[in-house]
């Protein structure tokens, strides 16, 4: 005897006893005690007893169960058979219904496969885009997330899901900084209102179960801005590939090209260019007077750089910009 205890009502069922037959109609009761009808299209026996395979007559979907209780002893959510006046469907009608559902299952599997192929194509595009736009010294990405409320106040359940993510920019450090988030908020029209300083939008939930640091009205609905650390670049490319595969999800401000905004004449001053990493160079010195030219060349100002083992502010560039920097700063080519 195999005994199964129902979670609803605590009744014990001997699954070695067959309680319904093929083509028999079963009544199901869900949350709110809303009823629906099913028909048994196959009964099989396993090591745990009888299993009843059914078709939901409303949704045209397959389902199965090991427990079906008599309707005369109905106690709550579950599946029941009429033990007084059992109802049966025509066997041929059930066969046709089963074929219809099987065709529906095949169509869904094919649609899922096509959707997966489409996603992979988009992700392939996204991976290449990310490789092109990520700075050499990026340690984090700043993103805007559209949140959709999934809460159910009646059951005291509070939750939300992200329905869209937009990449606003990258950061050379991992520290959460609301000003940095505000600086990038204007890159996307939906978050532009967050670029104005408002302490009510600064959320610090850096605790277990919290949502971390984020800029926005609510974590449950609307747009928020937050920073995500890049621990591994390959993992980052994979995690954000689908997002970046859609061009509208990349809202990084475009830096003017050097040919249109950088003066052809060189400037003079006490400047130093150093190889800062394998793929980047840094400019140190009194750069305040030429910050617009440096920005136009694609530089990013960082006051937390290191020079001669000392903290020092400077500008970081891709190493490909080194010759243009030397020309701009009137420094000798190596």
N, C-alpha and C positions, 0 to 999 in steps of 0.2 A: 504493500500500500504506500503510495506516494502522497504525502500530505502537503498542501500549500495553504498558507494563511493569507487571506485577503487583508490588505492594508486598510481598507475601508469596511468597518464593521467587525473585523476580527474573526470572520467565519472560517471554518476549516473545510477544505475541499479534497476529496479523494480523487486524484486525477486518473486513477486506474479504472474509474467508472465513466463510460461514455454517456454524456447527458444530452447531446443533440446529434442530429444526423445531417448528412449532406442535403443541401437545398432548403434547409430549415431557416426561418427568419429569426433573427436575434435583435433585441432592443437594447440600445446603449444609452446610458445617461452620463452626461458630462457635467462640468462646472455650471452651477445655476440650475442643475437638474434638467437641462434641455435634452430632449430625447432625439435619437437618430436610429435609423434602421440598417441592419446588415443582413447578409445572407451567407450561409456556410457553403463554400464551394469545394472544400476538401477537408477530410478528417484523417489524421495520421497518428500513429502511435510511436513514441520514443521511449528512451529509458526513464524519462520523468513522467510518463503517462500520455494521455491523449492531448493532441494539439489541434485546435480548430482554426482553419484558415478561412478568412471571411472577406467579403467585399462590402465596403461602405456604399450603400445605395444612393447617398446624397453626393458624396465627393468622388465616387468611382475610383476608390483607392483600395489597395490590398492591406489587410491587417491580420493579426493572429493573436490568440490568447490560449491559456491553459485553464482559465477559470471562467465558467459561465454559470450563474446561479439561477435558481427558479424565481420567476417573477412574483410568485405568491409570497416569497420571503424577501422582497426587495427592501434594502436598507440604505441605499445611497448610490454614489458614483460607481459605475461598473457595467457589466454586460449581463443580460438576463434572457432566459428563454421562457416562453409562455407554457407553463406546466399544466394548465387547465385546457386551453384551446390552442395547441401548437399550430403555427402557420408555416406553410411550405410554398416555395415558388416552383414553377414548372422547370424540370431539369434542362430542357433545351434552352429555355430563356436564361438560365444561369450560365450555361456554356457560352452563349452569345455574349453575355455580360462579361464573363471572364476574358474572352478574346478581345473585347473592347478595351478592358483595363490593361491587358498585356500590350496591346498596340500603343496605348497611352504611355506605358512605362518605357517602351522602346523609343518613342518619339522624344520623351524627356531625356533619356540617356543620350540620344543623338544631339539634341539641343545643348545639353550640358557639355558634350564633347566639342561642339562647334564654339561654344562660349569660352571653353578653356583654351582652344587654339587662338581665338581672338585676343584673349588676355595675354597669352604668351607673345603674340606679335607686338602688342602694345608695350609689354615689358621689355622686349628687345630694343625697341626705340628708346624707351625710358632710360635703360642702362647707359646707352651711348650719350644721351643728353646729359645725364648726371656726370659722366666722366669729363664732359666738355666744360660744365659750369662750376664744378666744385673747385675752390681754391686749393692750392698746394698745402696751405697751413690750416685748413679748416678742421676744427675739433668738434663743431656742433652745427646743427641746422635749425633755423628758426622757421616754424610753420604756423599757418593759420588753420584751425580746425572748426568745421561747422558741426555743432552738436545738436542732436535731436533727442528730446525728452522721452524716456521710456518708463517713467515713474508711474506707480499706481498708488496714490495717496490712501485709497481705501484699505489697502493691505499693508500700508506702511513700507512700501517698496520704492526705493529711489535709485534711479539709474539713467544713464544716457549713452548714446552711441555716436561715433563720429561718422558722418555721412559724406564728408568731403574734406580733403586736405590740400592745402596750397602751400608751396614752398616760397617763402618770402626772401630768404637770404641765408648766409652762412656766418659763423662766428669763429674767431681764432682762439676762443677760450670756452670753458664749460660753466663758468659761474653764471647763475641766473641774474639778469640785469633788466629791469623793467624799462629803463631808458633805451636800451638797445632794441627791445621789442617795439617800443613806440617809434623809434627811428625807421623801422621797416614796415610799420602798419600802413603807411600811405602807399605802399607798393600795390595794394589790392583795394579796389573800391569798396568792398564789403567791410573792410576793417579800417578804413581811413579815419573813422571817428575815434579810433583808439590811439591815434598819434598825439592827441592832446593829453597833457598830464591830468590824471584824475585818480587820486589814491583809492577811490572806491572800486576801481577796476583792477587794482593790484591785489592778487590773491596769493597767499602763502599757505599752502597746504602740504608742507614738507613733513608729513607724519604718516605712520602706517595707515593705509586705506585712503590717504589724501590724494589729491590730483596734482600735487607738486606746485610749482610756481607758474602762474598763467595770468595773462592780461585779458580781461573781459568782464561782461556783466554777470554771466552765470556759466557754470560748467555743464548745466543741464540743457540749455538751449541757446541758439545763436552762435556767433563766432567768438573764438578765443585765440590768443597767440601764446605759444610756448616754445621752449628750446628743448631739443632732443640731442643728446650727446652721440657723437659718432665714435663708437668703440672700434669698429672694424670697417674699413672702406668697402670691401666686397660684400659684407653683410648689409651695409647701408645701401649700396647699389641695388641689391636684391629686394630689400624691404620697401624702397621708394620707387622701384622701377615702374610699377603700374601707374603710380601718381604722376611721375615725370613723363610717362608715355603720352599723356594728354597735355598738349602745349599750354592750354589755358590754366593748368595747375602750377605753372612756373611763372611767378610774378616777381622776378628779380629786376631791380631797376637797371636800366642799360647805362653803361658808362660811355660817354662820348669818345670817339676814337682820337688817337693822338694827332692824326693828320689835320683834324679840323679845329681842335681846341688847345693843343699844346703849341706855344710860340716856337717858331723856328730859331729864334735867337736864344743863345744860351744865357744862363744867369750866373752870377758870381756869389760866392759866400763860402762859409766853412762847412762843407758837406763831406760825408763819408759814405761810400757804398761798400757793403760787405756781403759775402755769400752767407746767407742766414740758415739755409737748409739745402737739401739736395735739389729742390725745385724752386727755391725762392731767394731773393736778395732783399736787403734792407737798407734804407737811407736814414742816416742820423745827422743831426746838426740843427741849425736854426731854420727850420723848414716852414715856419708859420707864414712867411711872406710869399711862399710859392706853393701853398697848400692846394690852390685850385689847379695849378698845372700838374701836381703830383696825383691829385684825384682823377684828373682827366686821363692820365696815363694808366689808370686802373689800379692805383695804389690804395691801400687800406691803412689808415692811421691806427697805431696801437701803442698805448702809453705803458704797456707792460713788457716790452721787449728787453733783451739783455745784450749789453755791449761791454766787453772786457770784464765779465762777471759782475756787472752792475746793472740794476734796473734802469732802463733808459727808454724814453719815448722815441718812436720812429715810424717809418712807413714801410710796409711790406709789399713787394712786387713779385710777379712771376719772373723767373730767371730770363725768360725771353725778352724782357723789357730792359735788360742791363745796358745794352748799347745805346738805347734811346735816353736812358737816365744819364749816362756818361756825357752824352752830347748836350742834354739840357743843363746839367750841372757844371759843364765846362771842365770835366775831368778827363785825364788822359786815358785813352783806350789801352787795355792790357795787351 
